[in-house]
Amino acid sequence: MEGKVALVTGGSRGIGRAIALALADGGATVVINYNGSRDKAMDLKQEIESKGGRAEIYQCNVSDFAKCEELIQGIVKQFGSLDILVNNAGITKDGLLMKMTEEDFDQVIDVNLKGAFNTIRFASRQMLKQKSGRIINLSSVVGVAGNAGQANYASSKAGVIGLTKAAAKELASRGITVNAIAPGFIETDMTDALPEKVKEASVSQIPLARFGKAEEVAALAAFLASEAAGYITGQVIHVDGGMVM
Ligand code: NAP
């Protein structure tokens, strides 16, 4: 990935942070997008630079269409290209369907699904000009299998799969690959928030009998972003300890 420029949305924490590190280790210049966690994004930039890598931080709420245009234009202006886009930014607002507010439904769709559309909308124009590119979208096993209490999140992550496949078909002729990663339960702030009882019940559904690590998702993202993955597009690859098979 030497000489490549990568954008990781929601790169300040969790899986996005691990992906940013893995891409930087592979030689890419990494733009770490964050929404609220400026200090964490700055710490990560410094960590990458201390290892001899190149990184930049960029605040942007990915649900904002106009701000995403600015984000992509800013990257191309500063670095001259955009080769790898990782749509990782995501939120949950769990609740039973009958009690879920309209706001909680809309917010999750806006960040998780519309956010991915927004960045692809602008990044793909640049990638089309370059006649190459890698787009990697974070879906979830929940987008494939559904989950009680997560109607908003499951809808957004199923939407990400549809978006991935549509974009893959639209962009393939120009050498751009688009794939989705569907993690199961991964140890991050997002799953830390789950009650202990839910965590225990979740582990019992995982054949490998443990939560995954952010680095285990990042390893797949780095592979999909590499030259070696040039013949893989439109796929949804699970990193879930065998949870959904
Ligand atoms: P996390 O620890 O909660 O981190 C979420 C990241 O998304 C943060 O960097 C956050 O940035 C960013 N973010 C949230 N809203 C944003 C917005 N509006 N604009 C830009 N950035 C925003 O989550 P995670 O567990 O690492 O999850 C990462 C992705 O993997 C998500 O798409 C999630 O749905 C998916 N996933 C996670 C799991 C899991 O078990 N952890 C399983 C399946 C799928 P700030 O802190 O700067 O606001």
Residues whose N, C-alpha, C, O or C-beta is under 5 A from the ligand:
A	BS01	NAP	G10 G11 S12 R13 G14 I15 G16 Y34 N35 G36 S37 C60 N61 V62 S63 N88 A89 G90 I91 V111 L138 S139 S140 P183 G184 F185 I186 T188 D189 M190 T191
